[in-house]
């Protein structure tokens, strides 16, 4: 009774438990695998975790997450693999194991979440290995309808724009969505699913019909440890390392037990195609159109980096691999709360970058036999032609380098008086040579939407032979600026050569050889660069063009403006 009275009256205070164990998620998981009998027999388990690296990863994660609080990023997970042995060197399931509010005891390394674009390299590796695609293949990043059982959808890129014809290298490095969807359609979803499973994603247990073409966009759920192992398989040139978390167990009896050796298995991908993928993911120039230069994806040593962002910004992923190490990071919220437009580049990649910098580089990826280098036109992906303004070097599987010259760049001789093709009646002084970039008809709507001029298909003599030398008014062509009746006043101080008007046009589809005309004379330059020096008086502006389908000459309704002295 005396003891009871003392305890009831004693003041108590609750305090957080001391952190008596490192890598708590891995430690808890290992203890959880022990049966009651094993717990009585096992005195010690020695893991593969590097304590110093584990501490650094946790510290880097806390610092990074502190800066992302306003973006709605509540947690992160990270894993570091030794590519040679498959040993787990760092295992962080959450930033704070004891943070109940953030769900700290959830294990982000082994949870199942959508990886977004992080799976794209495996689709492209299969495409390259098929021989039907090369790193220089021109893929269509245009509006595309994907038919589904319940209707259709149009995949979009992160920047909500389409980039037209893009080489495979650029499509992967910039992580454009539409090209990989079209590539998945060409390969077949069952082929892509089999590729991902063999590459190490055992969590993709549903059917190909369930995932559909969105599989390459990461609509299936995988584990962070699977992602790390799959990329380690790329760094190893095509073999998957067995993931090892234990070195040995010491029993109460004093005996030491070591894990059973797990055989190395192939990831099913061509080592040559794997090297091309690693080269693309290590190429800062290739990703610059989408991500710029100098960001968290760019390392000072060879490193293949890829990010992923799931739908509605619920998951951020980043994975980087060097010949020696693979680092995989997830950022998000365990309760599936979406983040505030935080992507893999801003959410997960900075932490992956910091961990990789802590590990350091380990040389370049060894290029396997059977990969050759050749010159290409960077626009068409074909052999450079005589009219190509630039060339670059590209890598290919042997036997797949282009053999045909570029047909996209075309030097066309025009009659500057009409804007049509020059012919035998065109005086030499009126011949203007212009370089056009002409893509296949598939890209026609994209070219017109982006104001890329197409060369005319007829000359004045050809029109005359058809009996069609008249100009017909059309509403498919109109002057957007200036408006009819606009008056311009010349500045008496500013020099006249600087007082110029740059008109704007509204051009309908299938119109070529579009040009500006003022008072019956054609302005020099093309549709976008033409400008007119203002002169006092009343002037008439109009547009002229040729219908590419019929060859008819068309004109806009004229606009009259007045220029007066200041």
C-alpha positions as CSV (number, residue, x, y, z in Angstrom):
1,X,0.0,0.0,0.0
2,X,2.8,2.4,0.8
3,X,4.4,1.8,-2.6
4,X,1.1,2.2,-4.4
5,X,0.5,5.5,-2.7
6,X,3.9,6.8,-3.7
7,X,3.5,5.8,-7.4
8,X,0.0,7.3,-7.6
9,X,1.3,10.7,-6.3
10,X,4.6,10.7,-8.3
11,X,4.8,13.2,-11.1
12,X,5.5,11.7,-14.5
13,X,6.9,13.1,-17.8
14,X,6.6,11.7,-21.2
15,X,9.7,12.0,-23.5
16,X,10.6,10.7,-26.9
17,X,12.4,7.4,-27.0
18,X,16.1,7.5,-27.5
19,X,17.3,6.4,-30.9
20,X,19.2,3.3,-30.0
21,X,19.3,1.7,-33.4
22,X,20.4,2.8,-36.9
23,X,18.6,2.2,-40.2
24,X,15.4,1.6,-38.2
25,X,13.2,0.5,-41.1
26,X,15.7,-2.2,-42.2
27,X,16.4,-3.2,-38.6
28,X,12.7,-3.6,-37.8
29,X,12.1,-5.6,-41.0
30,X,14.9,-8.0,-40.3
31,X,13.7,-8.5,-36.7
32,X,10.2,-9.0,-38.0
33,X,11.4,-11.9,-40.2
34,X,12.7,-13.9,-37.2
35,X,10.4,-16.6,-35.8
36,X,10.2,-17.0,-32.0
37,X,12.6,-19.9,-32.3
38,X,15.1,-17.9,-34.3
39,X,14.9,-15.0,-31.9
40,X,16.0,-17.3,-29.2
41,X,18.9,-18.7,-31.3
42,X,20.2,-15.5,-33.0
43,X,22.6,-13.3,-31.0
44,X,23.6,-10.8,-33.7
45,X,22.8,-9.9,-37.3
46,X,25.5,-8.0,-39.2
47,X,24.0,-5.9,-42.1
48,X,25.6,-4.5,-45.2
49,X,24.7,-1.0,-44.2
50,X,27.5,1.5,-44.0
51,X,26.8,3.4,-40.8
52,X,28.6,6.6,-41.9
53,X,26.8,6.7,-45.2
54,X,23.5,5.9,-43.6
55,X,23.9,8.8,-41.2
56,X,24.9,11.1,-44.1
57,X,21.9,10.1,-46.2
58,X,19.5,10.7,-43.2
59,X,21.1,14.1,-42.6
60,X,20.9,15.1,-46.3
61,X,17.3,14.0,-46.4
62,X,16.3,16.1,-43.3
63,X,18.0,19.2,-44.7
64,X,16.4,18.7,-48.2
65,X,12.9,18.1,-46.8
66,X,13.1,21.2,-44.6
67,X,13.4,23.2,-47.7
68,X,10.4,21.6,-49.4
69,X,7.9,22.0,-46.6
70,X,5.9,24.8,-48.3
71,X,5.6,22.5,-51.4
72,X,3.6,19.9,-49.5
73,X,6.4,17.3,-49.5
74,X,6.1,15.5,-46.2
75,X,8.6,12.6,-46.4
76,X,11.3,10.9,-48.4
77,X,12.9,7.5,-48.8
78,X,16.3,6.5,-50.2
79,X,18.3,3.4,-50.9
80,X,22.0,3.0,-52.0
81,X,23.2,-0.1,-53.7
82,X,26.7,-1.3,-54.5
83,X,26.3,-2.4,-58.1
84,X,29.1,-5.0,-57.9
85,X,27.7,-7.0,-55.0
86,X,24.1,-5.9,-54.7
87,X,24.8,-4.9,-51.1
88,X,22.5,-2.3,-49.6
89,X,24.8,0.5,-48.2
90,X,22.1,2.8,-47.0
91,X,18.4,2.2,-46.3
92,X,16.2,5.1,-45.3
93,X,12.5,4.2,-45.3
94,X,11.4,7.6,-44.1
95,X,13.1,10.8,-42.8
96,X,12.1,10.2,-39.2
97,X,11.0,6.7,-38.0
98,X,9.5,8.2,-34.8
99,X,7.4,10.9,-36.6
100,X,3.9,9.5,-36.2
101,X,2.2,12.5,-37.8
102,X,4.1,11.9,-41.1
103,X,3.7,8.2,-40.9
104,X,7.4,7.7,-40.2
105,X,7.3,4.0,-39.6
106,X,6.0,3.3,-43.1
107,X,8.8,1.9,-45.2
108,X,9.2,3.9,-48.4
109,X,11.9,1.6,-49.8
110,X,9.4,-1.3,-50.1
111,X,6.0,0.4,-50.5
112,X,4.2,0.2,-53.9
113,X,3.8,3.5,-55.7
114,X,3.6,4.7,-59.3
115,X,7.1,5.6,-60.6
116,X,6.1,7.9,-63.5
117,X,8.7,8.4,-66.2
118,X,11.4,6.4,-64.4
119,X,10.4,3.3,-66.4
120,X,10.9,4.9,-69.9
121,X,14.5,3.8,-70.3
122,X,13.5,0.1,-70.3
123,X,10.9,0.6,-73.1
124,X,13.5,2.5,-75.2
125,X,16.2,-0.2,-74.5
126,X,13.8,-2.8,-75.9
127,X,13.1,-0.6,-78.9
128,X,16.8,-0.1,-79.6
129,X,17.5,-3.8,-79.2
130,X,14.7,-4.6,-81.7
131,X,16.7,-3.0,-84.5
132,X,13.6,-1.0,-85.6
133,X,14.7,2.1,-83.7
134,X,18.0,3.8,-83.3
135,X,19.1,6.7,-81.1
136,X,18.7,8.9,-84.1
137,X,15.2,7.7,-85.0
138,X,12.8,10.6,-85.4
139,X,9.8,10.1,-83.2
140,X,6.5,12.0,-83.4
141,X,5.8,14.3,-80.4
142,X,2.4,15.5,-81.8
143,X,-1.2,15.3,-80.6
144,X,-2.1,11.6,-80.5
145,X,-5.3,9.9,-79.8
146,X,-5.0,6.6,-77.8
147,X,-8.0,4.4,-78.1
148,X,-9.2,2.6,-74.9
149,X,-12.0,0.3,-74.1
150,X,-14.0,3.2,-72.5
151,X,-13.1,5.8,-75.1
152,X,-9.8,7.6,-75.9
153,X,-7.3,9.9,-74.3
154,X,-4.6,12.3,-75.6
155,X,-1.3,12.0,-73.7
156,X,0.4,15.3,-72.9
157,X,3.9,16.3,-72.0
158,X,4.7,17.9,-68.7
159,X,5.1,21.3,-70.3
160,X,1.7,20.9,-72.0
161,X,3.2,21.4,-75.5
162,X,4.2,19.2,-78.4
163,X,7.7,19.3,-79.9
164,X,7.0,17.8,-83.3
165,X,9.8,15.6,-84.7
166,X,12.3,14.6,-82.0
167,X,15.1,12.1,-82.1
168,X,14.9,9.2,-79.7
169,X,17.9,10.5,-77.8
170,X,16.1,13.8,-77.1
171,X,12.7,12.2,-76.4
172,X,14.2,10.0,-73.6
173,X,16.6,12.6,-72.2
174,X,13.8,15.2,-72.1
175,X,11.3,12.6,-70.9
176,X,8.6,13.5,-73.4
177,X,5.5,11.4,-73.0
178,X,4.0,11.2,-76.4
179,X,7.0,9.6,-78.2
180,X,7.3,6.8,-75.6
181,X,3.5,6.1,-75.9
182,X,3.9,5.7,-79.7
183,X,7.0,3.5,-79.2
184,X,5.0,1.4,-76.7
185,X,2.3,1.0,-79.3
186,X,4.8,-0.1,-81.9
187,X,6.4,-2.7,-79.6
188,X,3.2,-3.9,-78.0
189,X,2.2,-3.6,-74.4
190,X,2.8,-7.3,-73.7
191,X,6.4,-6.9,-74.9
192,X,7.0,-3.8,-72.7
193,X,5.5,-5.6,-69.7
194,X,7.6,-8.7,-70.2
195,X,10.7,-6.4,-70.5
196,X,10.0,-4.6,-67.2
197,X,9.3,-7.8,-65.3
198,X,12.6,-9.3,-66.5
199,X,14.4,-6.1,-65.7
200,X,13.4,-6.6,-62.0
201,X,10.0,-5.1,-61.5
202,X,8.2,-8.1,-60.0
203,X,5.5,-5.9,-58.5
204,X,3.9,-5.5,-61.9
205,X,1.6,-8.4,-61.5
206,X,-1.4,-7.2,-63.4
207,X,-2.1,-8.0,-67.1
208,X,-1.0,-6.0,-70.1
209,X,-4.6,-5.1,-70.8
210,X,-4.9,-3.6,-67.3
211,X,-1.9,-1.3,-67.7
212,X,-2.2,-0.4,-71.4
213,X,0.2,2.0,-73.1
214,X,0.4,4.0,-69.9
215,X,2.7,1.3,-68.5
216,X,5.7,3.2,-70.0
217,X,4.5,6.3,-68.2
218,X,4.6,4.4,-64.9
219,X,0.9,3.7,-64.2
220,X,1.9,0.5,-62.5
221,X,3.1,0.4,-58.9
222,X,6.6,-0.7,-58.1
223,X,9.0,-0.6,-55.1
224,X,11.9,1.8,-54.7
225,X,14.2,-1.1,-54.1
226,X,13.1,-2.6,-57.4
227,X,13.9,0.6,-59.2
228,X,17.4,0.7,-57.6
229,X,18.1,-2.9,-58.6
230,X,16.8,-2.5,-62.1
231,X,19.1,0.5,-62.7
232,X,22.0,-1.3,-61.1
233,X,21.3,-4.0,-63.7
234,X,21.8,-1.4,-66.4
235,X,25.0,-0.2,-64.9
236,X,26.2,-3.8,-64.8
237,X,25.6,-4.2,-68.5
238,X,22.6,-6.5,-68.3
239,X,22.8,-8.6,-65.1
240,X,20.7,-8.1,-62.0
241,X,22.5,-8.1,-58.7
242,X,21.0,-10.0,-55.9
243,X,19.9,-7.5,-53.3
244,X,21.8,-8.2,-50.1
245,X,21.1,-6.7,-46.7
246,X,22.9,-9.3,-44.4
247,X,26.5,-10.2,-44.2
248,X,26.1,-12.9,-41.5
249,X,24.2,-14.0,-38.4
250,X,26.0,-15.1,-35.2
251,X,24.1,-17.6,-33.1
252,X,24.0,-17.9,-29.3
253,X,26.0,-21.0,-29.7
254,X,28.8,-19.0,-31.3
255,X,28.3,-20.4,-34.8
256,X,28.2,-18.0,-37.8
257,X,25.6,-18.4,-40.6
258,X,26.1,-16.6,-43.9
259,X,23.3,-16.0,-46.4
260,X,22.8,-18.5,-49.3
261,X,24.4,-17.2,-52.5
262,X,21.8,-16.0,-54.9
263,X,22.7,-16.5,-58.6
264,X,23.0,-13.5,-60.8
265,X,20.3,-13.4,-63.5
266,X,20.1,-11.5,-66.8
267,X,17.7,-8.6,-67.2
268,X,17.0,-9.7,-70.8
269,X,18.3,-6.6,-72.5
270,X,21.0,-6.3,-75.1
271,X,24.2,-4.9,-73.4
272,X,24.8,-2.6,-76.4
273,X,21.3,-1.1,-76.1
274,X,21.8,-0.7,-72.4
275,X,25.0,1.3,-73.0
276,X,23.2,3.6,-75.4
277,X,20.5,4.2,-72.8
278,X,23.2,5.0,-70.2
279,X,24.9,7.3,-72.6
280,X,21.6,9.2,-73.3
281,X,20.8,9.5,-69.5
282,X,24.3,10.8,-69.0
283,X,24.0,13.4,-71.8
284,X,23.4,16.9,-70.3
285,X,23.1,18.5,-73.8
286,X,20.3,16.0,-74.8
287,X,18.2,16.9,-71.8
288,X,18.9,20.7,-72.0
289,X,15.7,21.5,-74.1
290,X,13.5,20.3,-71.2
291,X,15.6,20.7,-68.1
292,X,18.3,23.3,-69.0
293,X,21.9,22.9,-67.9
294,X,23.4,22.8,-64.4
295,X,20.5,21.4,-62.5
296,X,20.3,18.4,-60.1
297,X,20.4,15.9,-63.0
298,X,23.9,17.0,-64.1
299,X,26.8,15.5,-62.3
300,X,30.6,16.3,-62.6
301,X,31.3,12.7,-63.4
302,X,29.6,10.0,-65.6
303,X,26.2,9.3,-64.1
304,X,23.0,8.2,-65.7
305,X,20.1,10.1,-64.1
306,X,16.3,9.7,-64.5
307,X,13.3,11.2,-62.7
308,X,9.7,10.3,-62.5
309,X,6.5,12.1,-61.4
310,X,3.2,10.2,-60.9
311,X,-0.2,11.6,-61.7
312,X,-1.4,14.6,-59.7
313,X,2.1,15.1,-58.2
314,X,1.7,12.3,-55.6
315,X,5.1,10.7,-56.1
316,X,8.5,12.1,-57.0
317,X,11.3,9.7,-58.0
318,X,14.9,10.1,-59.0
319,X,17.5,7.4,-59.7
320,X,21.1,7.9,-60.6
321,X,23.6,5.2,-61.4
322,X,27.4,5.1,-61.9
323,X,29.5,2.1,-62.7
324,X,29.9,1.5,-58.9
325,X,26.7,2.8,-57.1
326,X,23.0,3.2,-57.7
327,X,21.0,5.8,-55.7
328,X,17.2,5.8,-55.7
329,X,15.0,8.4,-54.0
330,X,11.3,8.8,-53.4
331,X,9.6,12.0,-52.1
332,X,6.0,12.5,-51.3
333,X,3.4,11.8,-48.6
334,X,2.6,8.4,-47.2
335,X,-1.1,9.3,-47.0
336,X,-1.0,10.0,-50.8
337,X,-1.7,13.7,-50.4
338,X,-0.5,15.4,-53.6
339,X,2.3,17.9,-53.6
340,X,2.2,21.4,-55.0
341,X,3.4,20.8,-58.6
342,X,6.6,19.3,-57.3
343,X,8.3,17.1,-59.8
344,X,11.0,14.5,-59.7
345,X,13.5,17.2,-60.7
346,X,12.6,19.5,-57.8
347,X,11.4,17.0,-55.2
348,X,13.6,13.8,-55.4
349,X,16.5,14.7,-57.7
350,X,18.3,17.2,-55.4
351,X,18.6,14.6,-52.7
352,X,19.7,11.9,-55.1
353,X,22.3,14.4,-56.4
354,X,23.6,15.2,-52.9
355,X,24.0,11.5,-52.1
356,X,25.7,10.8,-55.4
357,X,28.1,13.6,-54.7
358,X,28.8,12.1,-51.3
359,X,29.7,8.8,-53.0
360,X,31.7,10.3,-55.9
361,X,32.3,9.1,-59.4
362,X,33.7,5.8,-60.5
363,X,34.7,6.3,-64.1
364,X,32.8,5.9,-67.3
365,X,30.5,3.1,-68.4
366,X,32.4,0.6,-70.4
367,X,31.3,0.6,-74.1
368,X,30.6,-3.0,-75.3
369,X,31.7,-4.3,-78.7
370,X,29.2,-3.8,-81.5
371,X,28.5,-0.1,-80.9
372,X,29.7,2.3,-83.7
373,X,29.7,6.0,-84.2
374,X,28.5,7.9,-87.3
375,X,27.7,11.4,-88.4
376,X,24.1,12.4,-88.7
377,X,21.9,15.5,-89.4
378,X,20.6,16.4,-85.9
379,X,17.2,17.3,-87.3
380,X,16.4,14.3,-89.5
381,X,18.6,11.7,-87.9
382,X,19.8,10.7,-91.4
383,X,23.2,11.0,-93.1
384,X,24.1,14.7,-93.4
385,X,23.1,16.1,-96.8
386,X,24.7,18.9,-98.7
387,X,22.1,21.4,-97.5
388,X,22.1,20.4,-93.8
389,X,23.2,23.4,-91.7
390,X,24.8,21.2,-89.0
391,X,26.0,17.7,-88.2
392,X,26.6,15.8,-85.0
393,X,28.0,12.4,-84.0
394,X,25.7,9.6,-82.8
395,X,26.1,6.0,-81.5
396,X,24.4,3.1,-83.1
397,X,24.2,-0.7,-82.8
398,X,26.4,-2.0,-85.6
399,X,24.4,-2.4,-88.7
400,X,21.7,0.2,-87.8
401,X,23.5,3.5,-88.7
402,X,21.6,5.5,-91.3
403,X,22.5,4.9,-95.0
404,X,20.2,7.5,-96.7
405,X,21.0,11.2,-96.9
406,X,18.8,13.8,-95.2
407,X,15.6,14.6,-97.1
408,X,14.3,17.2,-94.6
409,X,16.6,20.1,-95.5
410,X,15.8,21.4,-99.0
411,X,17.4,24.4,-100.7
412,X,14.7,25.8,-103.0
413,X,15.1,28.5,-105.6
414,X,12.2,31.0,-105.5
415,X,11.1,33.9,-107.6
416,X,11.2,36.7,-105.1
417,X,8.6,38.6,-107.2
418,X,5.9,36.0,-106.8
419,X,7.1,33.8,-103.9
420,X,6.7,30.8,-106.2
421,X,9.3,28.4,-107.6
422,X,11.8,30.0,-109.9
423,X,11.5,28.8,-113.5
424,X,13.2,29.5,-116.9
425,X,11.3,32.8,-117.1
426,X,12.7,34.1,-113.8
427,X,15.6,36.6,-114.2
428,X,18.7,35.7,-112.4
429,X,18.4,38.9,-110.3
430,X,15.0,37.7,-109.1
431,X,16.1,34.3,-108.0
432,X,16.2,33.8,-104.2
433,X,17.5,30.6,-102.7
434,X,15.9,29.6,-99.4
435,X,16.5,26.6,-97.1
436,X,13.3,24.9,-96.0
437,X,12.8,22.3,-93.3
438,X,10.2,19.9,-94.7
439,X,9.1,17.0,-92.5
440,X,6.9,14.1,-93.6
441,X,3.1,14.8,-93.9
442,X,2.5,13.4,-90.4
443,X,4.0,16.6,-89.1
444,X,2.1,19.0,-91.4
445,X,-0.4,20.3,-88.7
446,X,2.4,20.8,-86.2
447,X,4.5,22.7,-88.8
448,X,1.7,25.0,-89.7
449,X,0.8,25.6,-86.0
450,X,4.4,26.6,-85.4
451,X,4.7,28.8,-88.5
452,X,7.2,26.6,-90.2
453,X,7.0,27.5,-93.9
454,X,6.7,24.9,-96.6
455,X,8.1,25.4,-100.1
456,X,5.7,26.2,-102.9
457,X,5.0,23.3,-105.3
458,X,4.4,25.4,-108.4
459,X,6.0,28.2,-110.5
460,X,4.4,31.1,-112.3
461,X,4.8,29.2,-115.6
462,X,3.0,26.2,-114.2
463,X,0.2,28.3,-113.0
464,X,-0.1,30.0,-116.3
465,X,-0.2,26.6,-118.0
466,X,-3.1,25.8,-115.9
467,X,-4.7,29.1,-116.9
468,X,-4.7,30.2,-113.2
469,X,-2.8,33.5,-113.0
470,X,-5.4,35.4,-111.0
471,X,-5.3,36.2,-107.4
472,X,-8.4,35.0,-105.5
473,X,-9.5,36.5,-102.2
474,X,-9.7,34.1,-99.3
475,X,-10.7,34.2,-95.6
476,X,-8.0,31.6,-94.9
477,X,-5.5,34.4,-95.1
478,X,-5.8,37.7,-93.2
479,X,-3.8,40.7,-91.9
480,X,-3.8,40.4,-88.1
481,X,-1.9,43.7,-87.6
482,X,-2.2,46.6,-88.4
483,X,-6.0,47.0,-88.4
484,X,-7.7,48.6,-91.4
485,X,-7.7,52.4,-91.1
486,X,-4.8,52.6,-88.6
487,X,-2.8,55.9,-88.7
488,X,0.9,56.0,-87.9
489,X,2.7,59.2,-87.0
490,X,6.4,59.5,-87.8
491,X,8.7,60.6,-84.9
492,X,10.5,63.7,-86.1
493,X,13.5,62.9,-83.9
494,X,14.0,59.2,-84.4
495,X,16.0,58.3,-87.5
496,X,13.8,57.0,-90.4
497,X,15.5,53.7,-90.7
498,X,14.4,52.8,-87.2
499,X,10.8,53.6,-87.9
500,X,9.5,50.3,-89.3
501,X,6.4,48.3,-89.1
502,X,6.4,44.5,-88.5
503,X,3.0,43.2,-89.6
504,X,1.3,40.1,-88.2
505,X,-0.5,37.5,-90.3
506,X,-3.2,34.9,-89.7
507,X,-2.5,32.0,-92.0
508,X,-4.8,29.0,-92.5
509,X,-3.7,25.4,-93.1
510,X,-2.2,24.1,-96.4
511,X,-1.0,27.5,-97.5
512,X,2.5,27.9,-98.8
513,X,4.7,30.6,-100.3
514,X,3.0,33.2,-97.9
515,X,4.4,36.7,-98.4
516,X,3.7,40.3,-97.5
517,X,2.9,42.9,-100.2
518,X,2.8,46.6,-99.8
519,X,1.4,48.8,-102.5
520,X,1.8,46.0,-105.0
521,X,5.4,45.2,-104.1
522,X,6.6,42.1,-102.2
523,X,8.4,42.8,-99.0
524,X,11.8,40.9,-98.7
525,X,12.2,38.3,-96.1
526,X,9.8,35.5,-95.0
527,X,6.5,35.8,-93.3
528,X,7.9,36.2,-89.8
529,X,10.9,38.4,-90.5
530,X,9.4,40.8,-93.1
531,X,9.2,44.4,-92.0
532,X,8.3,47.7,-93.8
533,X,9.9,51.1,-93.5
534,X,7.2,53.6,-92.8
535,X,6.8,56.3,-95.5
536,X,4.3,59.2,-95.5
537,X,1.1,58.6,-97.4
538,X,-1.7,56.1,-97.8
539,X,-0.6,52.4,-98.2
540,X,-2.2,49.1,-98.8
541,X,-1.0,45.9,-97.2
542,X,-2.0,42.4,-98.1
543,X,-0.9,38.8,-97.9
544,X,-0.5,36.4,-100.8
545,X,-0.1,32.6,-100.8
546,X,-0.5,29.5,-102.8
547,X,-2.9,26.6,-101.9
548,X,-0.6,23.6,-101.6
549,X,-3.4,21.2,-102.6
550,X,-4.7,23.0,-105.7
551,X,-1.9,25.4,-106.7
552,X,-4.3,28.4,-106.7
553,X,-2.9,31.8,-105.9
554,X,-4.7,33.4,-103.0
555,X,-4.7,36.9,-101.4
556,X,-6.1,38.4,-98.2
557,X,-8.5,41.2,-98.0
558,X,-6.3,44.4,-98.2
559,X,-5.7,46.6,-95.2
560,X,-5.2,50.4,-95.7
561,X,-3.1,52.4,-93.4
562,X,-2.0,56.1,-93.3
563,X,1.4,57.4,-92.4
564,X,1.8,61.1,-91.5
565,X,4.7,63.3,-90.6
566,X,5.1,64.0,-86.9
